[in-house]
Amino acid sequence: MIALGAAAGSAVAQDPALIPASGTLGDKCNFITGEFDFDCVPLYVGYLIQIVFAMSGGFALMEILKGGYQIGMGGLTGDKEGGKKRVTWALIGLALCILSFVIVDFAISTLLLGPVAL
């Protein structure tokens, strides 16, 4: 199980660092040279929120895999219901995570760009 967690951790699409690998966010925010102002705060908060949601999505994936293993081994242990519940709650959690990401992303983009006329 530990090897599975290590393998899944290396498959993350983005680098979970507190400062982006490039050192820049947007046009004016450069963490390497120290050139940033208050306009960088929402960008940085949005970056941190992306990291948190990526980690929670990875956790949900691990729980889905663990539940699938529990269902698969349920024939031997007699605990298929526990695996089904784990997968169900992991999928519900993943759906809530995606929904909250969409809401937060919309709120941050609205703060940065202003209201968009439809």
C-alpha positions in Angstrom: 0.0 0.0 0.0 2.9 2.4 0.7 4.4 1.6 -2.7 1.1 2.4 -4.3 1.0 5.7 -2.5 4.5 6.6 -3.6 3.7 5.7 -7.2 0.5 7.8 -7.2 2.4 10.7 -5.6 4.8 10.9 -8.5 2.0 11.0 -11.1 0.8 14.5 -9.9 0.5 16.9 -12.8 1.6 19.9 -10.9 4.5 20.5 -8.5 3.0 21.0 -5.0 5.4 23.8 -3.9 4.4 26.9 -2.1 6.1 29.0 -4.8 5.7 28.1 -8.4 8.7 26.4 -10.1 9.0 29.3 -12.5 9.0 31.8 -9.7 6.4 33.9 -11.4 2.6 34.3 -11.3 1.0 36.4 -14.0 2.9 39.3 -15.5 4.0 41.4 -12.5 4.5 38.8 -9.8 8.1 37.5 -9.5 9.0 35.7 -6.3 12.6 35.2 -7.2 13.5 38.9 -7.7 10.9 40.0 -5.1 9.0 42.2 -7.6 5.3 41.9 -6.6 2.6 44.1 -5.2 -0.9 43.7 -3.8 -2.3 42.6 -7.1 -0.3 39.4 -6.6 -2.2 38.3 -3.5 -5.3 37.0 -5.2 -3.1 35.2 -7.8 -1.1 33.6 -5.0 -4.2 32.6 -3.1 -5.6 31.0 -6.2 -2.4 29.1 -6.7 -2.5 27.8 -3.2 -6.1 26.8 -3.6 -5.2 24.8 -6.7 -2.6 22.9 -4.8 -5.1 22.1 -2.0 -7.7 20.9 -4.5 -5.1 18.8 -6.3 -4.1 17.1 -3.1 -7.7 16.5 -2.0 -8.4 15.0 -5.5 -5.3 12.7 -5.0 -6.6 11.7 -1.6 -10.0 10.8 -3.1 -8.3 8.7 -5.8 -6.4 6.8 -3.1 -9.7 6.2 -1.3 -11.4 4.9 -4.5 -8.5 2.5 -5.1 -8.6 1.4 -1.4 -12.3 0.8 -1.7 -11.9 -1.1 -4.9 -9.3 -3.3 -3.3 -11.7 -3.8 -0.3 -14.5 -4.8 -2.7 -12.2 -7.2 -4.6 -11.0 -8.8 -1.4 -14.5 -8.8 0.0 -15.1 -12.4 -1.1 -12.4 -13.5 1.3 -13.1 -11.2 4.2 -16.8 -10.8 3.7 -16.6 -7.0 3.8 -17.8 -5.9 0.4 -20.3 -3.4 1.9 -17.5 -1.5 3.6 -15.7 -1.2 0.2 -18.8 0.0 -1.5 -19.4 2.6 1.1 -15.8 3.8 0.9 -16.0 4.2 -2.9 -19.4 5.9 -2.7 -18.2 8.4 -0.1 -14.9 9.0 -2.0 -16.9 9.8 -5.2 -19.2 12.1 -3.3 -16.1 13.8 -1.8 -14.5 14.1 -5.2 -17.7 15.6 -6.7 -17.9 18.1 -3.8 -14.2 18.9 -4.3 -14.7 19.6 -8.0 -17.8 21.7 -7.4 -16.1 23.8 -4.7 -13.1 24.3 -7.0 -15.4 25.6 -9.7 -17.1 27.9 -7.3 -13.8 29.2 -5.8 -12.2 29.6 -9.2 -15.2 31.6 -10.4 -15.1 33.8 -7.3 -11.4 34.5 -7.7 -11.6 35.2 -11.4 -14.5 37.5 -10.7 -12.4 39.4 -8.1 -9.5 39.6 -10.5 -11.3 40.4 -13.8 -14.5 42.0 -12.5 -18.0 40.9 -13.4 -18.4 39.5 -16.9 -21.3 40.7 -19.0 -23.3 37.8 -20.5 
